């Protein structure tokens, strides 16, 4: 007779990726600067798959203007900055990824 194997019992659970306190401080610092200048109004933090995502919005019900995703492990993270589906920057250091937001940003259609 055949045996029934449940894949859910044998699959490894994916490791949760999250932002550290210092990373969150860096993200919120950039966010608050753009809120003060009137560029951004809202943000969200999500965990999707093996990534933690910090998204910023112009209006609450809009799609995110920019998203900063942290992928990989805690020891070897990778940060990717998105504008919609377009990758603007990919780096191992969050500070380098946030350099995208230096200066005045313009929406290009």
MMTF fields as JSON, N, C-alpha, C and O atoms, coordinates in Angstrom:
{
  "mmtfVersion": "1.0.0",
  "mmtfProducer": "UNKNOWN",
  "numBonds": 435,
  "numAtoms": 436,
  "numGroups": 109,
  "numChains": 1,
  "numModels": 1,
  "chainsPerModel": [1],
  "groupsPerChain": [109],
  "chainIdList": ["A"],
  "bondAtomList": [4, 2, 8, 6, 12, 10, 16, 14, 20, 18, 24, 22, 28, 26, 32, 30, 36, 34, 40, 38, 44, 42, 48, 46, 52, 50, 56, 54, 60, 58, 64, 62, 68, 66, 72, 70, 76, 74, 80, 78, 84, 82, 88, 86, 92, 90, 96, 94, 100, 98, 104, 102, 108, 106, 112, 110, 116, 114, 120, 118, 124, 122, 128, 126, 132, 130, 136, 134, 140, 138, 144, 142, 148, 146, 152, 150, 156, 154, 160, 158, 164, 162, 168, 166, 172, 170, 176, 174, 180, 178, 184, 182, 188, 186, 192, 190, 196, 194, 200, 198, 204, 202, 208, 206, 212, 210, 216, 214, 220, 218, 224, 222, 228, 226, 232, 230, 236, 234, 240, 238, 244, 242, 248, 246, 252, 250, 256, 254, 260, 258, 264, 262, 268, 266, 272, 270, 276, 274, 280, 278, 284, 282, 288, 286, 292, 290, 296, 294, 300, 298, 304, 302, 308, 306, 312, 310, 316, 314, 320, 318, 324, 322, 328, 326, 332, 330, 336, 334, 340, 338, 344, 342, 348, 346, 352, 350, 356, 354, 360, 358, 364, 362, 368, 366, 372, 370, 376, 374, 380, 378, 384, 382, 388, 386, 392, 390, 396, 394, 400, 398, 404, 402, 408, 406, 412, 410, 416, 414, 420, 418, 424, 422, 428, 426, 432, 430],
  "bondOrderList": [1, 1, 1, 1, 1, 1, 1, 1, 1, 1, 1, 1, 1, 1, 1, 1, 1, 1, 1, 1, 1, 1, 1, 1, 1, 1, 1, 1, 1, 1, 1, 1, 1, 1, 1, 1, 1, 1, 1, 1, 1, 1, 1, 1, 1, 1, 1, 1, 1, 1, 1, 1, 1, 1, 1, 1, 1, 1, 1, 1, 1, 1, 1, 1, 1, 1, 1, 1, 1, 1, 1, 1, 1, 1, 1, 1, 1, 1, 1, 1, 1, 1, 1, 1, 1, 1, 1, 1, 1, 1, 1, 1, 1, 1, 1, 1, 1, 1, 1, 1, 1, 1, 1, 1, 1, 1, 1, 1],
  "groupList": [{"groupName": "UNK", "atomNameList": ["N", "CA", "C", "O"], "elementList": ["N", "C", "C", "O"], "formalChargeList": [0, 0, 0, 0], "bondAtomList": [1, 0, 2, 1, 3, 2], "bondOrderList": [1, 1, 2], "singleLetterCode": "X", "chemCompType": "L-PEPTIDE LINKING"}],
  "groupTypeList": [0, 0, 0, 0, 0, 0, 0, 0, 0, 0, 0, 0, 0, 0, 0, 0, 0, 0, 0, 0, 0, 0, 0, 0, 0, 0, 0, 0, 0, 0, 0, 0, 0, 0, 0, 0, 0, 0, 0, 0, 0, 0, 0, 0, 0, 0, 0, 0, 0, 0, 0, 0, 0, 0, 0, 0, 0, 0, 0, 0, 0, 0, 0, 0, 0, 0, 0, 0, 0, 0, 0, 0, 0, 0, 0, 0, 0, 0, 0, 0, 0, 0, 0, 0, 0, 0, 0, 0, 0, 0, 0, 0, 0, 0, 0, 0, 0, 0, 0, 0, 0, 0, 0, 0, 0, 0, 0, 0, 0],
  "groupIdList": [1, 2, 3, 4, 5, 6, 7, 8, 9, 10, 11, 12, 13, 14, 15, 16, 17, 18, 19, 20, 21, 22, 23, 24, 25, 26, 27, 28, 29, 30, 31, 32, 33, 34, 35, 36, 37, 38, 39, 40, 41, 42, 43, 44, 45, 46, 47, 48, 49, 50, 51, 52, 53, 54, 55, 56, 57, 58, 59, 60, 61, 62, 63, 64, 65, 66, 67, 68, 69, 70, 71, 72, 73, 74, 75, 76, 77, 78, 79, 80, 81, 82, 83, 84, 85, 86, 87, 88, 89, 90, 91, 92, 93, 94, 95, 96, 97, 98, 99, 100, 101, 102, 103, 104, 105, 106, 107, 108, 109],
  "secStructList": [7, 7, 7, 7, 7, 7, 2, 2, 2, 2, 1, 7, 7, 7, 7, 7, 7, 7, 7, 7, 2, 2, 2, 2, 2, 2, 2, 2, 2, 2, 2, 2, 2, 2, 2, 2, 6, 6, 1, 7, 7, 3, 3, 3, 3, 3, 3, 3, 6, 6, 3, 3, 3, 3, 3, 3, 3, 1, 1, 6, 6, 1, 7, 7, 1, 3, 3, 3, 3, 3, 3, 3, 7, 1, 1, 1, 3, 3, 3, 3, 3, 3, 3, 6, 6, 3, 3, 3, 3, 3, 3, 1, 7, 2, 2, 2, 2, 4, 4, 4, 4, 1, 1, 7, 7, 7, 7, 7, 7],
  "xCoordList": [0.843, 0.0, 0.896, 1.971, 0.466, 1.267, 1.073, 0.047, 2.082, 2.026, 1.738, 2.095, 1.092, 0.775, 1.801, 1.981, 2.469, 3.436, 2.848, 2.379, 2.882, 2.415, 3.628, 4.537, 3.613, 4.73, 4.851, 5.952, 3.733, 3.768, 4.588, 5.143, 4.67, 5.45, 6.949, 7.763, 7.318, 8.721, 9.317, 10.533, 8.487, 8.993, 9.592, 9.079, 10.668, 11.249, 10.451, 10.085, 10.192, 9.491, 10.478, 11.606, 10.066, 10.998, 11.316, 10.465, 12.549, 12.952, 12.302, 12.234, 11.831, 11.213, 12.295, 13.264, 12.121, 13.045, 12.374, 11.184, 13.136, 12.579, 13.648, 14.84, 13.196, 14.116, 14.604, 13.815, 15.902, 16.445, 16.056, 15.544, 16.299, 15.954, 16.718, 16.138, 18.008, 18.787, 18.315, 18.263, 17.973, 17.454, 16.122, 15.876, 15.27, 13.976, 14.158, 13.423, 15.127, 15.424, 15.877, 15.474, 16.71, 17.161, 15.983, 15.86, 15.126, 13.963, 13.018, 12.546, 12.745, 11.821, 12.415, 11.674, 13.727, 14.378, 14.162, 13.808, 14.377, 14.134, 12.653, 12.292, 11.801, 10.351, 9.916, 9.158, 10.387, 9.96, 10.439, 9.749, 11.611, 12.114, 11.192, 10.914, 10.723, 9.845, 8.411, 7.691, 7.993, 6.681, 6.709, 5.763, 7.793, 7.922, 7.919, 7.429, 8.464, 8.479, 7.197, 7.034, 6.281, 4.992, 4.983, 3.999, 6.062, 6.135, 5.357, 4.661, 5.481, 4.872, 3.889, 4.017, 2.896, 1.897, 1.659, 1.117, 2.05, 1.749, 2.826, 3.542, 2.936, 3.868, 3.255, 2.281, 3.832, 3.397, 4.622, 5.582, 4.564, 5.617, 4.955, 4.0, 5.462, 4.89, 5.972, 7.162, 5.53, 6.404, 5.787, 4.726, 6.469, 5.972, 7.058, 8.189, 6.718, 7.713, 8.895, 8.72, 10.082, 11.289, 11.812, 13.024, 10.901, 11.332, 10.501, 9.328, 11.134, 10.438, 10.418, 11.438, 9.255, 9.096, 8.565, 7.551, 9.258, 8.837, 8.389, 9.199, 7.1, 6.547, 6.077, 5.57, 6.245, 5.781, 4.751, 4.832, 3.774, 2.646, 2.469, 2.768, 1.984, 1.605, 0.237, 0.03, -0.69, -2.024, -2.295, -1.75, -3.124, -3.362, -3.87, -3.474, -4.729, -5.358, -4.642, -5.15, -3.487, -2.72, -1.785, -1.591, -1.214, -0.139, 1.109, 1.223, 2.04, 3.232, 4.078, 4.257, 4.593, 5.53, 6.864, 7.438, 7.343, 8.615, 8.472, 7.684, 9.24, 9.31, 10.769, 11.547, 11.13, 12.475, 12.334, 11.722, 12.89, 12.76, 14.078, 15.151, 13.973, 15.139, 14.946, 13.964, 15.9, 15.827, 17.051, 18.07, 16.947, 18.089, 18.085, 17.082, 19.22, 19.333, 19.781, 20.145, 19.748, 20.175, 21.672, 22.119, 22.438, 23.891, 24.293, 25.341, 23.455, 23.794, 22.583, 22.056, 22.137, 20.937, 21.234, 22.374, 20.181, 20.264, 19.074, 17.941, 19.327, 18.278, 18.034, 18.971, 16.758, 16.377, 15.35, 14.372, 15.575, 14.638, 13.852, 14.426, 12.529, 11.64, 10.838, 10.489, 10.55, 9.548, 8.574, 8.841, 7.444, 6.549, 7.236, 7.632, 7.379, 8.083, 9.542, 10.298, 9.929, 11.289, 12.252, 11.987, 13.369, 14.408, 15.305, 15.916, 15.373, 16.212, 17.615, 18.585, 17.726, 19.036, 19.0, 17.989, 20.117, 20.284, 21.652, 22.666, 21.666, 22.927, 22.863, 21.791, 24.009, 24.096, 23.945, 23.752, 24.031, 23.99, 22.784, 22.606, 21.959, 20.746, 21.062, 20.359, 22.098, 22.465, 22.734, 22.375, 23.369, 23.619, 22.315, 22.152, 21.394, 20.101, 19.303, 18.6, 19.408, 18.631, 19.201, 18.557, 20.395, 20.958, 20.117, 20.237, 19.278, 18.349, 17.447, 17.023, 17.152, 16.204, 16.86, 16.183, 18.153, 18.829, 18.355, 18.156, 18.179, 17.747, 16.244, 15.525, 15.789, 14.365, 13.974, 14.638, 12.899, 12.408, 11.317, 10.514, 11.293, 10.247, 9.569, 10.231, 8.252, 7.509, 7.561, 7.209, 7.999, 8.093, 7.091, 7.035, 6.294, 5.302, 5.648, 4.917],
  "yCoordList": [-1.17, 0.0, 1.243, 1.232, 2.294, 3.515, 4.404, 4.35, 5.218, 6.135, 7.54, 7.915, 8.294, 9.682, 10.584, 10.523, 11.417, 12.369, 13.768, 14.196, 14.458, 15.842, 16.751, 16.786, 17.484, 18.379, 19.479, 19.951, 19.887, 20.963, 20.571, 21.439, 19.294, 18.831, 18.807, 18.822, 18.77, 18.643, 19.929, 20.025, 20.901, 22.175, 22.999, 23.028, 23.654, 24.571, 25.863, 26.356, 26.399, 27.675, 28.779, 28.793, 29.694, 30.759, 31.665, 31.932, 32.126, 33.031, 34.378, 34.869, 34.963, 36.278, 37.336, 37.315, 38.24, 39.358, 40.58, 40.814, 41.356, 42.554, 43.64, 43.364, 44.881, 46.008, 46.114, 45.989, 46.345, 46.564, 47.97, 48.768, 48.254, 49.573, 50.689, 51.728, 50.485, 51.525, 51.712, 52.836, 50.612, 50.72, 51.459, 52.298, 51.145, 51.822, 53.31, 54.14, 53.652, 55.066, 55.788, 56.926, 55.134, 55.732, 55.945, 57.001, 54.938, 55.036, 56.148, 56.934, 56.212, 57.223, 58.627, 59.603, 58.741, 60.039, 60.586, 61.752, 59.743, 60.155, 60.447, 61.427, 59.593, 59.783, 61.117, 61.86, 61.429, 62.663, 63.907, 64.926, 63.825, 64.953, 65.237, 66.394, 64.179, 64.351, 64.692, 65.333, 64.28, 64.699, 66.198, 66.914, 66.666, 68.094, 68.953, 70.083, 68.421, 69.186, 69.001, 69.622, 68.149, 67.969, 66.943, 66.848, 66.168, 65.174, 63.902, 63.356, 63.436, 62.171, 62.407, 63.365, 61.515, 61.678, 60.422, 60.518, 59.267, 58.034, 56.995, 57.09, 56.002, 54.899, 53.594, 53.595, 52.485, 51.159, 50.257, 50.41, 49.316, 48.308, 46.949, 46.627, 46.154, 44.839, 43.775, 44.063, 42.535, 41.373, 40.47, 39.882, 40.371, 39.58, 38.594, 38.989, 37.319, 36.316, 36.386, 36.324, 36.512, 36.624, 38.041, 38.256, 39.027, 40.424, 41.273, 40.994, 42.314, 43.362, 44.58, 44.933, 45.225, 46.317, 47.557, 47.506, 48.667, 49.978, 50.77, 51.064, 51.12, 51.831, 53.211, 53.392, 54.193, 55.555, 55.946, 55.541, 56.752, 57.116, 58.624, 59.321, 59.115, 60.525, 60.727, 61.685, 59.819, 59.823, 58.421, 57.442, 58.327, 57.062, 55.965, 54.808, 56.302, 55.274, 55.055, 54.329, 55.658, 55.488, 54.29, 53.716, 53.933, 52.936, 53.604, 54.829, 52.834, 53.452, 54.181, 53.704, 55.346, 56.071, 55.335, 55.126, 54.947, 54.241, 53.131, 53.238, 52.069, 50.98, 50.619, 50.542, 50.4, 49.952, 48.551, 48.37, 47.567, 46.173, 45.683, 45.94, 44.972, 44.307, 42.82, 42.225, 42.227, 40.814, 40.109, 40.739, 38.804, 38.031, 37.844, 38.089, 37.406, 37.115, 38.347, 39.367, 38.236, 39.349, 39.611, 40.751, 38.577, 38.735, 39.234, 39.859, 38.954, 39.32, 39.951, 39.389, 41.125, 41.725, 42.409, 42.76, 42.583, 43.326, 44.276, 43.867, 45.526, 46.539, 46.94, 47.201, 46.983, 47.353, 48.471, 48.365, 49.547, 50.67, 50.558, 50.467, 50.565, 50.47, 51.749, 52.402, 52.098, 53.1, 52.375, 52.204, 51.946, 51.059, 49.715, 49.101, 49.255, 47.992, 48.202, 47.241, 49.448, 49.77, 49.764, 50.39, 49.051, 49.034, 50.246, 50.421, 51.076, 52.267, 52.018, 52.567, 51.188, 50.949, 49.616, 49.247, 48.902, 47.65, 47.704, 47.933, 47.489, 47.6, 46.772, 46.333, 46.57, 45.822, 46.721, 46.227, 48.05, 49.001, 49.916, 50.515, 50.024, 50.83, 52.296, 52.944, 52.826, 54.224, 54.544, 55.618, 53.606, 53.799, 53.774, 54.533, 52.912, 52.832, 54.115, 54.558, 54.708, 55.91, 57.162, 58.211, 57.07, 58.211, 58.565, 59.666, 57.649, 57.912, 59.09, 59.831, 59.267, 60.28, 61.605, 62.501, 61.743, 63.021, 64.035, 63.7, 65.257, 66.304, 66.255, 65.481, 67.071, 67.188, 66.124, 65.964, 65.397, 64.36, 64.929, 65.756, 64.48, 64.897, 63.66, 62.672, 63.715, 62.624, 62.816, 63.881, 61.791, 61.844, 60.865, 59.709, 61.326, 60.409, 60.033, 59.271],
  "zCoordList": [0.0, 0.0, 0.0, 0.601, -0.659, -0.757, 0.464, 1.142, 0.72, 1.855, 1.359, 0.243, 2.206, 1.898, 2.577, 3.793, 1.789, 2.328, 2.237, 1.183, 3.342, 3.362, 3.175, 4.004, 2.061, 1.772, 2.812, 3.094, 3.381, 4.376, 5.601, 6.274, 5.893, 7.041, 6.738, 7.661, 5.469, 5.088, 4.533, 4.36, 4.257, 3.74, 4.864, 5.982, 4.547, 5.522, 5.488, 4.421, 6.655, 6.703, 6.327, 6.819, 5.468, 5.078, 6.261, 7.109, 6.295, 7.379, 7.151, 6.023, 8.218, 8.125, 8.043, 8.803, 7.133, 6.967, 7.573, 7.36, 8.326, 8.946, 8.971, 8.841, 9.142, 9.251, 10.691, 11.628, 10.868, 12.21, 12.668, 11.884, 13.913, 14.459, 13.74, 13.426, 13.48, 12.799, 11.354, 10.855, 10.689, 9.322, 9.309, 8.442, 10.27, 10.354, 10.647, 10.111, 11.49, 11.756, 10.488, 10.244, 9.684, 8.428, 7.476, 6.857, 7.366, 6.478, 6.921, 6.099, 8.217, 8.727, 8.655, 8.539, 8.721, 8.571, 7.157, 6.983, 6.159, 4.771, 4.567, 3.917, 5.123, 4.993, 5.599, 4.975, 6.808, 7.476, 6.724, 6.706, 6.11, 5.316, 4.127, 3.812, 3.476, 2.316, 2.724, 1.958, 3.899, 4.408, 4.692, 4.367, 5.298, 5.615, 4.35, 4.365, 3.26, 2.007, 1.2, 0.149, 1.683, 1.024, -0.096, -0.83, -0.248, -1.32, -0.995, -1.851, 0.244, 0.641, 1.771, 2.533, 1.872, 2.915, 3.762, 4.863, 3.269, 3.992, 3.706, 2.709, 4.589, 4.356, 4.842, 5.594, 4.406, 4.841, 4.923, 4.168, 5.855, 5.982, 5.817, 6.525, 4.881, 4.584, 4.651, 4.523, 4.854, 4.728, 3.674, 3.881, 2.54, 1.425, 1.029, 0.749, 1.006, 0.656, 1.596, 2.813, 1.061, 1.868, 1.91, 1.908, 1.948, 1.924, 2.872, 3.118, 3.398, 4.149, 3.234, 2.643, 3.116, 2.157, 2.856, 3.552, 2.662, 3.159, 1.937, 1.059, 1.874, 0.724, 1.141, 2.248, 0.25, 0.514, -0.54, -1.7, -0.097, -0.936, -0.974, -0.004, -2.092, -2.207, -1.56, -0.816, -1.847, -1.252, -0.72, -1.23, 0.289, 0.972, 0.042, 0.186, -0.899, -1.739, -3.068, -3.922, -3.259, -4.492, -4.388, -3.317, -5.53, -5.544, -4.961, -5.013, -4.41, -3.818, -4.862, -5.982, -4.469, -5.335, -5.388, -6.456, -4.204, -4.083, -3.052, -2.112, -3.239, -2.268, -2.06, -3.011, -0.806, -0.467, 0.106, 1.159, -0.573, -0.155, 0.422, -0.123, 1.54, 2.13, 1.882, 2.325, 1.165, 0.826, 1.368, 1.65, 1.511, 1.97, 3.47, 4.14, 3.987, 5.412, 6.184, 5.599, 7.498, 8.353, 8.2, 8.332, 7.926, 7.782, 6.4, 6.237, 5.411, 4.039, 3.347, 2.387, 3.836, 3.246, 1.915, 1.607, 1.149, -0.1, -0.136, 0.118, -0.448, -0.486, -1.933, -2.688, -2.306, -3.666, -3.577, -2.838, -4.336, -4.384, -5.686, -6.77, -5.556, -6.708, -6.866, -5.882, -8.103, -8.436, -9.348, -10.537, -8.793, -9.533, -9.684, -8.693, -10.922, -11.176, -11.564, -11.709, -11.728, -12.15, -10.961, -9.934, -11.109, -10.077, -10.276, -11.331, -9.248, -9.326, -8.804, -9.328, -7.769, -7.145, -6.411, -5.814, -6.463, -5.719, -5.06, -5.719, -3.731, -2.996, -1.714, -1.297, -1.107, 0.149, 1.372, 2.483, 1.176, 2.287, 2.112, 1.051, 3.146, 3.066, 2.798, 2.022, 3.421, 3.211, 1.748, 1.264, 1.042, -0.392, -1.183, -2.138, -0.792, -1.477, -1.28, -2.189, -0.104, 0.202, -0.461, -0.444, -1.044, -1.771, -2.996, -3.533, -3.433, -4.537, -4.19, -5.076, -2.899, -2.455, -2.071, -1.566, -2.301, -2.039, -3.071, -4.239, -2.637, -3.558, -3.807, -3.175, -4.713, -5.027, -6.043, -7.068, -5.763, -6.662, -7.553, -7.119, -8.804, -9.729, -10.292, -10.61, -10.415, -11.028, -12.533, -13.04, -13.248, -14.701, -15.269, -14.849, -16.228, -16.812, -18.225, -18.858]
}
